[in-house]
């Protein structure tokens, strides 16, 4: 396993609770849209065993051509040790990234693509949308639906409806409206549905999509293949 040590290039305060940490790109480090990485703070591997409390699984919110590795995360006042340390880091601080992989690259099958996310989960989809803008081949259109009760919606510079690019962006601030919209989107029985958020959020979306005739193979989750059975282990025969 290769560990890439790199430095904090810039820190963006997206909202009062959300920050994007932009890292220098180490030599030979590459990734694609929809990638996640293990993001570690200094000292995580100082002992005989890695200190897992100093490591988090994070989505990369940028594409390589942007020249930085973006890590976007929510840091509340009451937070974990990891987030507390991260909050105090400054430009020039050293961090590590390793085990980078994409579970949700943009599929190009000529279908409509629906991006369903909660809060900061939108960071996973930012690179997919940028990749689609630059290369729309074999993607019919993209619709993004995000729920954030804080109403501080992220990346509004990118997540704006653009009819010329066949892209629509929709934001809601409550679950009732969100799931009503998911049901409407599920009217497209051939669509591809990407879902990013907490495990509870994933399960709720899967349930709604299944009830509305969407098959498991049409759903893309930001999970390793070996983990997917936990989300699709319900008795599908009833659908």
C-alpha positions as CSV (number, residue, x, y, z in Angstrom):
1,X,0.0,0.0,0.0
2,X,1.4,3.4,-1.0
3,X,0.9,6.3,1.3
4,X,1.0,9.7,-0.3
5,X,2.0,12.6,2.0
6,X,1.0,16.0,0.8
7,X,0.3,19.5,2.0
8,X,-2.7,21.6,2.5
9,X,-2.8,24.1,-0.4
10,X,-5.9,26.1,0.5
11,X,-9.0,25.9,2.8
12,X,-12.4,27.1,1.6
13,X,-15.2,27.8,4.1
14,X,-18.2,26.7,2.0
15,X,-20.7,27.4,4.9
16,X,-20.5,27.9,8.6
17,X,-20.1,24.1,9.1
18,X,-18.7,22.9,5.8
19,X,-15.1,23.3,4.6
20,X,-13.2,22.1,1.5
21,X,-9.6,21.3,2.1
22,X,-7.6,21.6,-1.1
23,X,-4.4,19.4,-1.2
24,X,-1.4,19.5,-3.5
25,X,-1.4,16.5,-5.9
26,X,1.5,14.1,-5.1
27,X,3.6,12.9,-8.0
28,X,2.1,9.8,-9.7
29,X,-1.2,10.2,-7.8
30,X,-4.3,9.8,-10.0
31,X,-8.0,9.4,-9.6
32,X,-11.3,9.5,-11.5
33,X,-14.7,11.0,-10.9
34,X,-16.6,9.5,-8.0
35,X,-13.5,8.5,-6.1
36,X,-13.0,8.2,-2.4
37,X,-9.8,8.0,-0.5
38,X,-8.5,7.3,3.0
39,X,-7.6,10.7,4.4
40,X,-5.2,10.6,7.4
41,X,-3.8,13.1,9.8
42,X,-0.1,13.4,10.9
43,X,0.8,10.7,13.4
44,X,-1.8,8.1,12.3
45,X,1.0,5.6,11.5
46,X,3.5,6.6,14.2
47,X,2.9,3.6,16.4
48,X,3.1,-0.2,15.9
49,X,-0.5,-0.1,14.6
50,X,-2.3,2.6,12.6
51,X,-4.3,5.0,14.8
52,X,-7.7,4.6,13.1
53,X,-9.2,7.6,14.9
54,X,-6.9,9.8,12.8
55,X,-8.2,8.3,9.5
56,X,-11.4,8.9,7.7
57,X,-13.0,7.6,4.4
58,X,-13.6,10.8,2.3
59,X,-14.9,11.5,-1.2
60,X,-12.7,13.6,-3.6
61,X,-14.7,16.6,-4.7
62,X,-12.4,17.7,-7.6
63,X,-11.1,16.4,-10.9
64,X,-7.4,16.0,-11.7
65,X,-7.4,18.9,-14.2
66,X,-8.3,21.3,-11.4
67,X,-4.8,20.9,-10.0
68,X,-5.8,20.1,-6.5
69,X,-7.3,17.2,-4.4
70,X,-10.5,18.5,-2.8
71,X,-11.9,17.0,0.4
72,X,-15.2,18.5,1.5
73,X,-16.6,17.7,4.9
74,X,-19.0,19.1,7.6
75,X,-17.4,20.1,10.9
76,X,-19.9,20.8,13.7
77,X,-19.1,22.5,17.0
78,X,-19.4,19.2,18.8
79,X,-17.3,16.8,16.7
80,X,-14.9,13.9,16.8
81,X,-11.2,14.1,17.6
82,X,-10.5,13.8,13.9
83,X,-12.7,16.7,12.9
84,X,-11.4,18.8,15.8
85,X,-7.8,18.4,14.6
86,X,-8.8,18.9,11.0
87,X,-10.6,22.2,11.9
88,X,-7.4,23.6,13.3
89,X,-5.2,22.7,10.4
90,X,-3.7,25.5,8.4
91,X,-2.3,25.9,4.8
92,X,1.0,24.0,4.7
93,X,-0.1,21.3,7.2
94,X,0.8,17.8,6.1
95,X,-1.8,15.0,5.6
96,X,-1.8,11.6,4.0
97,X,-4.0,9.9,1.4
98,X,-4.1,6.3,0.4
99,X,-6.3,3.5,-0.9
100,X,-8.1,5.6,-3.5
101,X,-10.9,4.0,-5.5
102,X,-14.1,4.9,-7.4
103,X,-17.3,3.0,-6.7
104,X,-19.5,5.4,-8.7
105,X,-17.8,6.5,-12.0
106,X,-20.2,8.0,-14.5
107,X,-21.9,5.3,-16.6
108,X,-22.3,6.0,-20.2
109,X,-25.2,3.8,-21.4
110,X,-27.3,6.4,-23.2
111,X,-29.8,6.7,-20.3
112,X,-30.9,9.5,-18.0
113,X,-28.8,9.7,-14.8
114,X,-30.2,10.8,-11.5
115,X,-27.9,11.9,-8.6
116,X,-29.6,11.5,-5.2
117,X,-27.7,13.0,-2.3
118,X,-27.9,14.3,1.3
119,X,-26.0,17.3,2.5
120,X,-22.2,17.1,1.9
121,X,-22.8,13.9,-0.1
122,X,-23.1,16.3,-3.0
123,X,-19.2,16.5,-2.9
124,X,-19.1,13.0,-4.4
125,X,-21.2,14.1,-7.3
126,X,-19.4,17.4,-8.1
127,X,-16.7,15.6,-10.2
128,X,-19.4,13.5,-12.0
129,X,-21.2,16.6,-13.1
130,X,-18.0,18.4,-14.2
131,X,-17.0,15.2,-16.2
132,X,-20.4,15.2,-17.8
133,X,-20.1,18.9,-18.8
134,X,-16.7,18.2,-20.4
135,X,-17.7,14.9,-22.0
136,X,-21.4,14.3,-22.3
137,X,-21.0,11.2,-24.6
138,X,-23.6,8.5,-24.1
139,X,-25.3,10.2,-21.2
140,X,-28.8,11.4,-22.2
141,X,-29.2,13.9,-19.3
142,X,-28.4,14.4,-15.6
143,X,-30.8,15.4,-12.8
144,X,-29.4,16.1,-9.3
145,X,-31.6,16.1,-6.3
146,X,-30.1,17.1,-2.9
147,X,-31.6,17.4,0.5
148,X,-30.1,19.7,3.1
149,X,-32.1,20.8,6.2
150,X,-29.6,23.6,6.9
151,X,-30.6,25.2,3.6
152,X,-27.0,26.0,3.0
153,X,-26.8,24.2,-0.3
154,X,-23.3,23.5,-1.6
155,X,-21.6,24.1,-5.0
156,X,-24.3,26.4,-6.3
157,X,-21.9,27.6,-9.0
158,X,-22.0,24.1,-10.6
159,X,-25.3,22.8,-9.4
160,X,-27.5,25.2,-11.5
161,X,-29.8,23.9,-14.1
162,X,-28.4,24.3,-17.6
163,X,-30.8,23.5,-20.4
164,X,-28.1,23.6,-23.1
165,X,-26.2,20.9,-21.2
166,X,-29.3,18.9,-20.4
167,X,-28.6,19.2,-16.7
168,X,-31.1,20.1,-13.9
169,X,-30.3,20.7,-10.2
170,X,-32.9,20.6,-7.5
171,X,-32.6,21.3,-3.8
172,X,-35.0,20.6,-1.0
173,X,-34.8,21.1,2.8
174,X,-37.1,18.4,4.1
175,X,-37.5,14.6,3.8
176,X,-41.2,14.7,2.8
177,X,-40.5,16.8,-0.3
178,X,-37.3,14.9,-1.1
179,X,-39.0,11.4,-1.2
180,X,-41.9,12.8,-3.2
181,X,-39.4,14.0,-5.8
182,X,-37.6,10.6,-5.7
183,X,-40.9,8.9,-6.5
184,X,-41.5,11.2,-9.5
185,X,-38.0,10.5,-10.8
186,X,-38.6,6.8,-10.5
187,X,-41.2,7.1,-13.2
188,X,-38.2,6.7,-15.5
189,X,-38.0,2.9,-15.5
190,X,-34.8,2.9,-17.5
191,X,-32.9,5.6,-15.5
192,X,-29.7,5.1,-13.6
193,X,-29.9,6.2,-9.9
194,X,-26.8,7.2,-8.0
195,X,-27.2,7.5,-4.2
196,X,-24.8,9.0,-1.8
197,X,-25.3,9.7,2.0
198,X,-25.4,7.9,5.3
199,X,-26.3,4.1,5.4
200,X,-29.8,5.0,6.7
201,X,-30.2,7.4,3.7
202,X,-29.1,4.8,1.3
203,X,-31.6,2.2,2.7
204,X,-34.5,4.6,2.6
205,X,-33.8,5.6,-1.0
206,X,-33.4,1.9,-2.0
207,X,-36.8,1.1,-0.4
208,X,-38.5,4.0,-2.2
209,X,-36.9,3.1,-5.6
210,X,-37.7,-0.6,-5.3
211,X,-41.3,0.2,-4.4
212,X,-41.5,2.3,-7.5
213,X,-40.2,-0.3,-9.9
214,X,-36.5,0.5,-10.1
215,X,-34.3,-2.6,-10.1
216,X,-31.2,-3.0,-7.9
217,X,-28.9,-3.1,-11.0
218,X,-30.1,0.5,-11.8
219,X,-28.8,1.8,-8.5
220,X,-25.2,2.9,-7.9
221,X,-24.1,3.2,-4.3
222,X,-20.7,4.6,-3.1
223,X,-19.9,1.3,-1.5
224,X,-17.5,-1.5,-2.2
225,X,-19.0,-4.5,-4.0
226,X,-18.5,-6.7,-1.0
227,X,-20.7,-4.3,1.0
228,X,-23.6,-4.1,-1.4
229,X,-25.3,-7.2,-0.1
230,X,-26.1,-5.4,3.2
231,X,-28.2,-2.9,1.3
232,X,-29.9,-5.3,-1.1
233,X,-30.5,-8.2,1.2
234,X,-34.2,-7.5,1.5
235,X,-36.6,-9.9,-0.1
236,X,-36.9,-8.5,-3.6
237,X,-39.6,-11.0,-4.7
238,X,-42.3,-8.7,-3.2
239,X,-41.4,-6.0,-5.7
